[in-house]
Amino acid sequence: MREKYFFNDEQNFWMNVPSNDMIAIKNLKEEYGISDEMLTYSLDKNERARVEYDNLEEALLLVTNVPHQQKTENHYETSPVAFILKNDGLFTFTTEHTEYAVRLVHSLLEREPTISVYSLLFRTLFLISDSFFPLIEEVNSERQRLNVRLREKTTNKNLLALSDLEVGLVYLVTGTKQNVVLLEQMKALAVYRKLTEKEKEQLDDALIEAKQAVEMTNLASQILDQLSGTYNNLLNNNLNDTMKFLTVWSLILTVPTIVTGFFGMNLQLP
């Protein structure tokens, strides 16, 4: 069910629409004139982070990557959340994995009910970037625990857990990088010139936070790649040592076989 809240002395409103509520989505098109193209981008669960501004309709579409708060197959993933600004209103489209973004908007409106619609958007994007940090810290802690266990004994279970961390970091790295790109593209749009100095500053803050998320995920990914490569080399060295041992023993066992083979021949022996 869609939710609608007025703020900024009722000059603006915010409405959240679940992506699976087709009736509410149809009403958006009829009541607010949101185009089919923007709705299609907003509802695509595989849409990349992007930002577009329609000068004629004066509508802004922004799709950002939001990390899941729960793991999927032992790793974290990201999903797109769409924001549409039109007719002095902010529309958000969420799924079951990204509905916690609604709580972020709620908290901002409760703390500052007179906030402008663009300030609400940029500060929400700032909090979304912040939501990556606890997950990165959790990945780093899990990597350290796995490193200790792998030093004690290199098992398939621990190696698979390490692989799950690598998969999760791929999602986080890709998501944070795309978020930075869309915020940088925001500055190139015509709507950027309509923003107040405070709103531009809030956009810069969101961009700085997004870049910090990129740096943290990149660092975690590089460390994990190096750790994974180290244990792959150790496994290869252990395999080489085993093959050397088996080769030496096969050569040693060949000598008795050759000697005893002579006694099985029909020949005069000393």
Backbone bond lengths (Angstrom), bond angles and torsions (degrees), N, CA, C in turn:
res aa  C-N    CA-C-N  psi(-1)  N-CA   C-N-CA  omega(-1)  CA-C   N-CA-C  phi
1 M - - - 1.464 - - 1.525 108.96 -
2 R 1.334 116.10 135.87 1.456 119.88 -178.26 1.529 110.67 -75.17
3 E 1.323 115.58 150.52 1.449 122.09 178.46 1.520 108.41 -119.78
4 K 1.346 116.88 142.10 1.452 121.29 -179.55 1.523 109.13 -133.47
5 Y 1.355 116.13 125.54 1.457 121.61 -178.71 1.523 108.95 -131.49
6 F 1.337 115.17 135.29 1.456 120.89 177.05 1.525 109.62 -95.19
7 F 1.332 116.06 146.50 1.458 121.23 178.90 1.525 108.95 -151.78
8 N 1.337 115.67 179.13 1.469 121.51 -178.52 1.523 110.42 56.16
9 D 1.349 115.40 52.15 1.468 121.93 -178.51 1.524 111.06 56.99
10 E 1.341 114.82 37.74 1.473 123.24 177.52 1.532 113.04 62.19
11 Q 1.333 115.93 21.25 1.462 119.04 173.84 1.522 111.13 -80.93
12 N 1.325 116.21 -26.68 1.470 121.98 -178.73 1.520 109.49 -128.41
13 F 1.310 114.58 164.04 1.463 119.81 175.89 1.518 109.35 -142.26
14 W 1.325 114.35 157.36 1.464 121.20 176.43 1.517 108.63 -125.77
15 M 1.315 115.32 135.05 1.451 120.72 179.93 1.520 109.56 -132.75
16 N 1.325 115.88 126.74 1.460 120.47 175.33 1.522 109.01 -102.56
17 V 1.333 115.92 133.81 1.460 121.64 -179.15 1.522 108.68 -126.10
18 P 1.335 118.91 118.26 1.468 120.57 173.81 1.524 110.20 -61.00
19 S 1.315 116.75 139.09 1.468 120.72 -174.83 1.525 112.74 -65.66
20 N 1.336 117.45 -17.77 1.470 119.58 -179.75 1.532 112.65 -96.28
21 D 1.334 117.65 2.97 1.471 121.50 179.37 1.531 108.47 -91.59
22 M 1.310 116.06 85.98 1.455 120.95 -173.88 1.531 112.55 -68.48
23 I 1.334 116.69 -30.37 1.470 119.59 179.34 1.530 110.10 -66.36
24 A 1.342 115.56 -45.06 1.469 119.70 179.42 1.516 110.70 -64.56
25 I 1.312 117.03 -38.22 1.463 121.05 179.53 1.530 110.75 -65.13
26 K 1.313 116.69 -40.04 1.478 120.46 177.26 1.519 110.36 -63.73
27 N 1.325 116.66 -38.65 1.466 120.32 179.19 1.531 111.97 -66.39
28 L 1.339 116.29 -32.60 1.466 119.27 177.91 1.521 110.75 -60.04
29 K 1.288 115.30 -41.20 1.465 119.65 -179.42 1.524 110.73 -65.50
30 E 1.328 116.68 -40.14 1.463 120.84 -176.34 1.537 111.67 -78.10
31 E 1.337 117.51 -41.62 1.462 120.68 -174.27 1.522 112.98 -81.66
32 Y 1.348 116.52 -38.14 1.468 119.48 -172.25 1.527 113.39 -115.16
33 G 1.319 117.17 -2.62 1.456 120.58 175.72 1.518 114.70 68.01
34 I 1.309 116.70 29.58 1.469 119.75 176.85 1.518 108.58 -73.14
35 S 1.319 116.95 132.01 1.459 121.65 -173.32 1.523 112.13 -69.61
36 D 1.327 114.58 156.52 1.473 120.17 177.40 1.522 111.39 -61.84
37 E 1.348 116.69 -35.20 1.462 120.36 -178.74 1.524 111.07 -63.23
38 M 1.339 116.58 -46.70 1.457 119.36 -179.88 1.527 111.29 -66.29
39 L 1.317 117.03 -38.17 1.463 120.11 178.58 1.525 110.72 -65.91
40 T 1.330 116.38 -37.06 1.467 120.06 178.57 1.521 110.82 -63.64
41 Y 1.338 116.62 -45.44 1.463 120.51 177.01 1.535 111.14 -62.48
42 S 1.321 116.49 -38.35 1.464 120.92 -176.12 1.520 112.07 -69.03
43 L 1.320 117.27 -30.03 1.461 121.00 -174.37 1.515 113.00 -97.03
44 D 1.337 117.41 -6.72 1.462 120.62 -179.20 1.532 109.35 -75.94
45 K 1.331 116.26 114.64 1.466 120.36 -177.39 1.523 112.59 -71.44
46 N 1.335 116.79 -12.92 1.470 121.05 179.24 1.531 111.95 -108.74
47 E 1.322 117.36 12.59 1.467 120.71 -177.70 1.529 110.98 -67.50
48 R 1.321 116.22 138.30 1.464 120.94 176.30 1.525 109.91 -79.10
49 A 1.325 115.78 159.83 1.457 120.50 176.64 1.531 108.75 -60.83
50 R 1.324 115.80 132.55 1.458 119.87 -176.44 1.519 109.32 -159.41
51 V 1.340 116.71 163.99 1.452 122.04 175.42 1.523 108.36 -143.39
52 E 1.323 116.37 134.56 1.457 122.10 179.83 1.522 109.10 -140.75
53 Y 1.336 115.19 148.06 1.464 119.92 177.80 1.522 109.06 -131.97
54 D 1.336 115.38 125.84 1.464 122.09 178.44 1.529 107.95 -97.27
55 N 1.340 116.85 109.29 1.459 120.97 -177.28 1.529 112.37 -65.08
56 L 1.339 116.32 -36.76 1.460 119.54 -177.76 1.526 111.41 -70.09
57 E 1.306 115.66 -44.92 1.461 120.53 -179.42 1.525 112.27 -85.54
58 E 1.325 116.69 -12.38 1.467 122.29 -174.77 1.534 110.19 52.78
59 A 1.309 114.02 49.85 1.464 120.75 -178.64 1.523 109.12 -123.13
60 L 1.308 115.65 134.69 1.462 122.41 179.81 1.523 108.87 -112.05
61 L 1.333 116.17 129.15 1.468 122.31 174.56 1.517 108.28 -113.27
62 L 1.317 115.96 130.04 1.458 121.11 177.75 1.523 108.42 -136.85
63 V 1.321 116.13 123.07 1.467 121.87 178.47 1.525 108.01 -115.90
64 T 1.311 116.67 121.37 1.458 121.49 -178.00 1.525 110.47 -122.90
65 N 1.328 115.99 155.94 1.465 121.06 178.77 1.524 110.43 -88.18
66 V 1.314 115.73 132.25 1.463 122.20 -179.67 1.525 107.97 -122.66
67 P 1.336 118.06 131.28 1.472 119.27 -179.89 1.522 111.32 -75.89
68 H 1.326 115.38 146.07 1.464 120.29 173.67 1.527 109.35 -70.81
69 Q 1.319 115.60 147.59 1.457 120.26 177.77 1.529 112.07 -89.02
70 Q 1.332 116.38 -14.74 1.456 121.88 177.60 1.531 109.51 -117.93
71 K 1.325 115.51 147.61 1.460 119.95 -178.44 1.533 111.47 -75.62
72 T 1.317 114.73 149.43 1.462 122.87 173.17 1.520 107.75 -120.59
73 E 1.343 116.49 114.56 1.472 121.27 -177.83 1.532 110.65 54.68
74 N 1.327 115.74 47.98 1.474 123.67 173.72 1.525 114.23 69.10
75 H 1.320 118.42 20.32 1.462 119.55 174.93 1.528 109.14 -152.24
76 Y 1.330 115.66 159.70 1.456 121.54 179.66 1.526 110.43 -87.47
77 E 1.326 115.53 146.42 1.451 121.66 176.67 1.526 109.05 -127.79
78 T 1.315 116.15 175.29 1.465 121.47 177.36 1.524 109.34 -126.57
79 S 1.315 115.39 155.29 1.465 122.02 176.82 1.525 108.72 -137.87
80 P 1.325 117.36 153.67 1.465 119.77 179.43 1.526 112.16 -80.01
81 V 1.322 115.64 143.40 1.461 123.24 170.83 1.520 107.29 -122.88
82 A 1.325 116.19 130.07 1.467 120.69 -176.16 1.521 110.87 -102.06
83 F 1.333 115.20 140.69 1.463 123.48 173.65 1.526 107.50 -122.57
84 I 1.325 116.37 131.75 1.469 121.62 174.99 1.527 108.06 -125.12
85 L 1.338 116.37 126.77 1.459 121.98 176.20 1.518 108.24 -109.16
86 K 1.333 115.11 119.38 1.463 119.70 178.80 1.530 109.08 -160.83
87 N 1.316 116.43 144.22 1.461 122.28 177.40 1.531 111.74 55.24
88 D 1.319 115.44 43.46 1.469 121.29 179.51 1.521 112.70 62.25
89 G 1.315 117.19 19.31 1.461 120.46 -179.82 1.514 111.71 -123.98
90 L 1.323 114.88 152.88 1.463 122.27 175.69 1.516 108.11 -113.60
91 F 1.334 116.45 122.39 1.461 121.98 179.57 1.532 108.20 -111.37
92 T 1.318 116.20 133.06 1.464 120.92 176.12 1.518 109.00 -120.06
93 F 1.334 115.33 147.04 1.466 121.86 -179.67 1.524 107.63 -125.90
94 T 1.318 116.55 116.40 1.457 121.18 -173.94 1.527 110.88 -126.10
95 T 1.330 114.68 162.32 1.463 122.27 174.75 1.526 108.31 -118.91
96 E 1.324 116.23 -176.36 1.462 119.78 -179.68 1.530 111.33 -65.09
97 H 1.329 117.76 -26.26 1.462 120.83 179.41 1.529 112.43 -82.78
98 T 1.319 116.98 -21.27 1.471 119.76 -173.54 1.522 113.18 -119.03
99 E 1.324 117.56 10.31 1.462 119.72 -176.80 1.528 112.66 -67.29
100 Y 1.347 116.82 -16.70 1.465 118.18 178.15 1.527 111.16 -66.24
101 A 1.340 117.93 -17.10 1.463 120.25 174.65 1.526 110.95 -63.35
102 V 1.335 116.44 -26.03 1.462 120.66 176.66 1.525 110.22 -63.78
103 R 1.336 116.20 -38.58 1.465 119.83 178.82 1.533 110.89 -65.38
104 L 1.320 116.75 -32.84 1.469 119.41 177.58 1.523 111.05 -63.88
105 V 1.333 115.98 -43.42 1.469 119.84 179.20 1.528 109.90 -66.37
106 H 1.330 116.29 -42.03 1.468 120.70 178.38 1.524 110.84 -56.96
107 S 1.322 116.04 -46.32 1.463 120.05 -176.82 1.530 111.25 -63.94
108 L 1.332 116.72 -37.73 1.460 120.12 178.39 1.529 111.38 -66.22
109 L 1.324 116.50 -42.14 1.460 119.95 -179.41 1.527 111.64 -68.58
110 E 1.330 116.48 -32.88 1.464 119.34 178.34 1.526 111.08 -69.33
111 R 1.332 116.38 -38.00 1.464 119.43 -179.16 1.522 112.19 -76.19
112 E 1.340 116.87 -34.42 1.464 120.35 -175.59 1.531 109.66 -142.07
113 P 1.330 117.49 81.80 1.472 120.80 -177.02 1.522 114.42 -68.07
114 T 1.329 118.16 -12.96 1.470 120.70 -179.90 1.526 112.35 -98.09
115 I 1.298 117.20 14.63 1.458 121.99 -178.64 1.531 110.38 -66.30
116 S 1.332 117.34 147.60 1.468 120.86 177.31 1.517 109.56 -79.16
117 V 1.323 115.87 164.36 1.470 119.57 -174.85 1.529 111.26 -67.67
118 Y 1.346 117.36 -36.69 1.465 119.22 178.79 1.532 111.13 -73.79
119 S 1.311 116.20 -34.95 1.469 119.03 176.18 1.526 109.95 -64.31
120 L 1.321 116.45 -39.01 1.464 120.29 177.65 1.527 110.62 -61.79
121 L 1.329 116.57 -41.84 1.459 120.31 179.04 1.528 111.62 -63.90
122 F 1.329 117.05 -49.93 1.459 120.73 -174.85 1.535 111.90 -67.80
123 R 1.310 116.22 -37.25 1.460 118.54 179.22 1.527 110.87 -72.02
124 T 1.325 116.94 -30.45 1.466 119.88 173.83 1.524 110.63 -66.08
125 L 1.332 116.43 -41.39 1.459 120.36 177.41 1.528 110.91 -63.66
126 F 1.320 116.28 -35.48 1.468 120.81 175.92 1.524 110.17 -61.26
127 L 1.327 117.45 -45.79 1.469 121.44 -179.40 1.528 111.35 -68.37
128 I 1.320 116.88 -32.55 1.464 119.65 177.52 1.531 110.17 -64.99
129 S 1.333 116.94 -41.26 1.467 119.94 175.83 1.526 110.38 -62.42
130 D 1.328 116.26 -38.54 1.461 120.80 177.66 1.522 112.10 -61.77
131 S 1.327 116.73 -31.34 1.467 119.74 -176.58 1.525 112.58 -68.94
132 F 1.341 117.41 -14.16 1.464 120.18 176.56 1.529 111.43 -75.20
133 F 1.333 117.35 -30.57 1.467 120.73 -171.19 1.528 114.26 -62.38
134 P 1.338 119.91 -46.38 1.477 118.28 177.87 1.527 113.42 -60.10
135 L 1.324 116.18 -34.77 1.468 119.19 179.74 1.529 110.70 -69.34
136 I 1.334 116.51 -39.17 1.462 119.97 178.29 1.527 110.26 -65.17
137 E 1.324 116.38 -40.92 1.461 120.01 177.93 1.526 111.10 -64.28
138 E 1.322 116.34 -37.82 1.467 119.72 177.13 1.524 111.12 -65.03
139 V 1.330 116.73 -41.32 1.466 120.80 177.36 1.523 110.49 -61.76
140 N 1.324 117.06 -42.41 1.468 120.55 179.03 1.520 111.61 -64.10
141 S 1.328 117.19 -41.24 1.469 120.41 178.38 1.521 111.04 -65.07
142 E 1.329 116.53 -42.32 1.465 120.36 178.87 1.524 111.03 -65.57
143 R 1.331 116.57 -35.85 1.470 120.27 177.31 1.523 110.88 -63.63
144 Q 1.309 117.07 -40.85 1.460 120.34 179.19 1.529 111.37 -65.18
145 R 1.337 116.57 -40.90 1.470 119.47 178.00 1.518 111.00 -65.05
146 L 1.315 116.68 -41.46 1.466 120.01 178.49 1.519 111.35 -65.14
147 N 1.316 116.43 -36.85 1.458 120.42 179.58 1.528 110.80 -62.02
148 V 1.324 116.13 -41.14 1.471 120.25 178.22 1.525 110.55 -64.09
149 R 1.337 116.46 -44.72 1.469 119.88 -179.09 1.527 111.51 -67.00
150 L 1.333 116.46 -37.79 1.460 119.54 -179.36 1.522 111.60 -70.12
151 R 1.321 117.31 -30.71 1.466 119.59 175.99 1.533 110.99 -66.89
152 E 1.338 115.54 -33.00 1.455 119.20 178.30 1.524 111.39 -75.07
153 K 1.345 115.23 -45.61 1.463 119.46 179.73 1.523 109.36 -158.41
154 T 1.325 114.74 125.33 1.461 120.02 -179.46 1.519 108.99 -86.41
155 T 1.342 115.92 98.64 1.457 121.21 -178.71 1.526 110.21 -109.70
156 N 1.336 115.15 160.46 1.461 119.87 178.41 1.528 111.26 -63.63
157 K 1.324 116.88 -35.69 1.461 120.99 -179.86 1.528 111.16 -61.04
158 N 1.320 116.11 -45.66 1.467 119.67 -179.91 1.525 111.48 -69.05
159 L 1.323 116.64 -35.97 1.464 119.65 178.55 1.527 111.41 -67.48
160 L 1.335 116.83 -37.37 1.463 120.03 176.90 1.532 110.99 -67.30
161 A 1.330 116.75 -37.02 1.462 120.12 176.22 1.528 110.57 -63.63
162 L 1.329 116.05 -38.10 1.462 120.52 176.72 1.528 110.65 -64.30
163 S 1.316 115.78 -38.43 1.464 120.40 177.99 1.530 111.25 -65.49
164 D 1.328 117.14 -37.61 1.468 120.28 177.31 1.523 111.10 -62.21
165 L 1.329 116.67 -39.21 1.463 119.82 177.65 1.530 110.67 -62.95
166 E 1.326 116.42 -40.10 1.466 120.06 179.49 1.526 111.10 -63.72
167 V 1.332 116.33 -41.46 1.470 120.26 179.43 1.524 110.45 -63.06
168 G 1.339 116.27 -44.76 1.458 119.73 179.32 1.512 112.61 -61.85
169 L 1.329 116.82 -38.48 1.463 119.90 -179.79 1.527 111.63 -68.35
170 V 1.310 117.75 -28.69 1.466 119.90 176.20 1.527 109.93 -60.77
171 Y 1.334 116.24 -44.35 1.467 120.21 177.51 1.529 111.08 -62.93
172 L 1.335 116.38 -45.24 1.464 119.89 -176.38 1.521 111.36 -67.40
173 V 1.338 117.35 -42.35 1.463 120.53 179.56 1.528 110.65 -63.63
174 T 1.325 116.38 -47.07 1.463 120.22 -179.43 1.525 111.37 -63.01
175 G 1.334 116.39 -43.00 1.457 120.25 -178.82 1.514 112.69 -63.68
176 T 1.321 117.62 -44.88 1.468 120.29 -178.59 1.532 111.26 -67.78
177 K 1.315 117.46 -38.42 1.465 119.87 179.12 1.524 111.17 -63.62
178 Q 1.320 117.33 -42.89 1.463 120.36 179.43 1.522 111.06 -65.38
179 N 1.331 117.15 -35.67 1.473 120.12 178.54 1.516 111.65 -63.64
180 V 1.327 116.88 -38.34 1.464 120.21 177.71 1.528 110.57 -64.57
181 V 1.319 116.33 -42.45 1.466 120.34 -178.55 1.526 110.95 -61.66
182 L 1.333 117.15 -43.84 1.469 118.57 -177.28 1.537 111.63 -67.95
183 L 1.333 117.29 -34.51 1.467 119.60 178.16 1.530 111.25 -69.48
184 E 1.328 116.44 -35.28 1.465 119.48 175.48 1.525 111.01 -68.38
185 Q 1.341 116.39 -37.30 1.464 119.86 178.06 1.527 111.54 -67.05
186 M 1.329 115.94 -27.63 1.462 120.61 179.81 1.531 110.85 -58.07
187 K 1.319 116.62 -35.11 1.461 120.81 -178.43 1.531 112.69 -71.15
188 A 1.318 116.30 -17.03 1.463 119.57 -179.17 1.528 112.60 -92.06
189 L 1.327 117.64 -4.51 1.457 120.88 -178.29 1.529 111.08 -84.11
190 A 1.324 114.98 158.41 1.469 120.29 -179.91 1.524 111.42 -65.58
191 V 1.324 116.56 -29.55 1.460 119.70 -177.70 1.528 111.68 -67.40
192 Y 1.329 117.10 -21.28 1.469 120.10 -178.83 1.527 111.00 -62.35
193 R 1.325 116.65 -33.43 1.464 120.69 -179.07 1.532 112.08 -71.57
194 K 1.333 116.49 -15.58 1.464 120.54 179.87 1.520 112.14 -89.21
195 L 1.319 116.93 -8.20 1.459 120.26 -177.32 1.523 110.96 -76.27
196 T 1.317 115.47 151.59 1.464 120.49 174.25 1.526 109.01 -78.32
197 E 1.319 115.88 167.69 1.460 119.94 179.71 1.532 111.22 -62.24
198 K 1.312 116.68 -36.61 1.458 120.19 178.55 1.517 111.06 -65.57
199 E 1.329 116.61 -41.61 1.468 120.83 179.99 1.525 110.80 -67.49
200 K 1.349 117.12 -38.28 1.459 120.02 176.37 1.532 110.80 -63.63
201 E 1.326 115.57 -38.47 1.465 119.49 178.29 1.523 110.85 -65.37
202 Q 1.316 117.23 -38.58 1.462 120.98 178.27 1.526 111.15 -68.03
203 L 1.324 116.80 -34.77 1.463 120.23 174.68 1.529 110.22 -64.36
204 D 1.333 117.02 -42.34 1.462 120.83 177.37 1.530 111.11 -62.24
205 D 1.335 116.53 -40.29 1.464 119.84 178.07 1.526 111.05 -62.07
206 A 1.343 116.01 -42.37 1.465 119.81 178.48 1.526 111.11 -63.85
207 L 1.336 116.32 -37.68 1.459 120.80 179.07 1.522 111.11 -67.01
208 I 1.322 117.64 -42.29 1.468 121.69 178.53 1.528 110.44 -62.23
209 E 1.316 115.79 -42.95 1.470 119.73 179.87 1.534 110.95 -65.49
210 A 1.334 116.21 -39.23 1.465 120.27 178.46 1.523 110.87 -65.01
211 K 1.332 117.30 -39.39 1.458 120.41 178.02 1.526 111.43 -65.93
212 Q 1.328 116.25 -36.97 1.463 119.37 177.39 1.529 110.80 -64.35
213 A 1.334 116.24 -38.17 1.462 120.11 176.94 1.531 110.59 -62.99
214 V 1.337 117.00 -38.59 1.463 120.98 177.49 1.528 110.44 -62.45
215 E 1.327 116.58 -45.49 1.470 120.34 -178.94 1.528 111.65 -62.43
216 M 1.328 116.45 -41.72 1.462 119.62 -179.48 1.524 112.11 -67.30
217 T 1.331 116.70 -42.45 1.465 119.44 179.48 1.524 111.09 -68.61
218 N 1.327 117.09 -38.19 1.465 119.82 177.42 1.525 111.51 -63.02
219 L 1.333 116.36 -43.35 1.460 120.46 179.34 1.520 110.66 -63.06
220 A 1.325 116.86 -45.41 1.469 120.35 178.94 1.520 111.06 -62.45
221 S 1.328 116.44 -38.43 1.464 120.43 -179.66 1.532 111.41 -67.90
222 Q 1.330 117.22 -41.43 1.463 120.69 179.78 1.528 111.62 -64.90
223 I 1.331 116.05 -42.20 1.469 119.82 178.67 1.523 110.43 -63.60
224 L 1.328 115.78 -42.11 1.466 119.78 -179.53 1.525 111.01 -66.83
225 D 1.328 117.22 -39.31 1.468 120.58 177.21 1.532 110.94 -62.01
226 Q 1.332 116.21 -42.88 1.462 119.89 179.40 1.532 110.86 -65.12
227 L 1.323 116.17 -40.77 1.472 120.09 178.98 1.520 110.74 -64.43
228 S 1.314 116.14 -43.86 1.467 120.26 179.05 1.521 110.76 -63.41
229 G 1.346 117.18 -41.37 1.462 120.20 178.01 1.510 112.54 -64.27
230 T 1.339 116.61 -36.44 1.465 120.65 179.17 1.520 111.24 -62.91
231 Y 1.326 116.54 -45.98 1.466 119.41 -178.94 1.529 111.57 -71.55
232 N 1.316 117.91 -29.60 1.466 119.48 173.55 1.526 110.70 -64.25
233 N 1.343 116.15 -40.66 1.464 119.87 177.45 1.524 111.38 -65.64
234 L 1.336 116.15 -39.36 1.467 119.29 178.20 1.518 111.10 -63.04
235 L 1.314 116.74 -42.02 1.469 119.99 178.65 1.525 111.12 -64.00
236 N 1.328 116.15 -39.77 1.468 119.33 177.95 1.525 111.25 -65.60
237 N 1.344 117.11 -39.95 1.466 120.20 177.39 1.519 111.70 -64.43
238 N 1.330 115.89 -40.93 1.463 119.35 177.69 1.525 111.24 -63.74
239 L 1.319 116.22 -38.75 1.465 119.73 177.56 1.521 110.94 -65.40
240 N 1.343 116.86 -41.11 1.470 120.28 177.89 1.522 111.66 -62.66
241 D 1.347 117.13 -41.41 1.465 120.52 178.22 1.527 111.20 -63.04
242 T 1.325 115.59 -40.14 1.475 119.65 178.92 1.523 110.93 -64.91
243 M 1.332 116.93 -42.01 1.460 120.43 179.64 1.532 110.95 -65.94
244 K 1.335 117.25 -37.70 1.463 119.98 176.63 1.525 110.91 -62.73
245 F 1.335 116.35 -44.43 1.462 121.23 179.78 1.524 110.78 -60.46
246 L 1.337 116.56 -45.86 1.462 120.21 -179.47 1.533 111.60 -66.85
247 T 1.323 117.18 -35.16 1.469 120.80 179.11 1.528 110.93 -65.80
248 V 1.360 116.42 -44.81 1.469 120.33 178.59 1.519 110.55 -61.24
249 W 1.312 117.32 -45.39 1.471 119.75 -179.54 1.518 111.96 -65.88
250 S 1.319 117.15 -34.95 1.468 118.59 177.85 1.528 110.85 -66.12
251 L 1.330 117.23 -35.31 1.465 120.11 177.34 1.530 110.98 -69.26
252 I 1.340 116.38 -41.01 1.470 119.95 179.31 1.531 110.89 -63.04
253 L 1.329 116.33 -42.26 1.471 120.35 -178.90 1.526 112.26 -72.23
254 T 1.324 116.72 -16.11 1.468 119.35 178.62 1.525 111.62 -71.49
255 V 1.338 118.42 -32.02 1.473 121.94 -177.63 1.530 111.68 -62.07
256 P 1.327 120.69 -52.57 1.470 119.55 178.00 1.527 112.32 -60.37
257 T 1.313 115.95 -33.88 1.464 118.83 -179.83 1.526 111.24 -64.48
258 I 1.342 116.26 -40.72 1.475 120.16 179.18 1.518 110.65 -66.93
259 V 1.348 116.98 -43.12 1.478 120.63 -178.19 1.517 110.71 -63.67
260 T 1.328 115.59 -49.66 1.477 118.52 -178.38 1.522 111.28 -68.34
261 G 1.316 116.54 -21.47 1.465 118.71 179.43 1.516 111.81 -67.34
262 F 1.347 117.82 -29.09 1.462 120.08 178.40 1.522 111.71 -64.70
263 F 1.346 116.73 -35.39 1.470 119.66 -177.78 1.515 112.04 -72.92
264 G 1.322 116.72 -14.02 1.441 118.37 176.59 1.509 112.25 -89.69
265 M 1.336 118.83 -0.38 1.470 122.11 179.82 1.528 110.44 -94.45
266 N 1.303 116.89 152.05 1.464 123.14 177.65 1.517 108.94 -84.52
267 L 1.366 116.43 70.01 1.452 121.48 -175.86 1.537 109.34 -134.25
268 Q 1.347 115.40 157.64 1.470 120.79 176.72 1.510 108.16 -77.64
269 L 1.347 116.36 118.98 1.471 120.33 -178.23 1.511 109.37 -112.56
270 P 1.329 119.79 147.30 1.465 122.72 177.80 1.515 111.95 -68.10
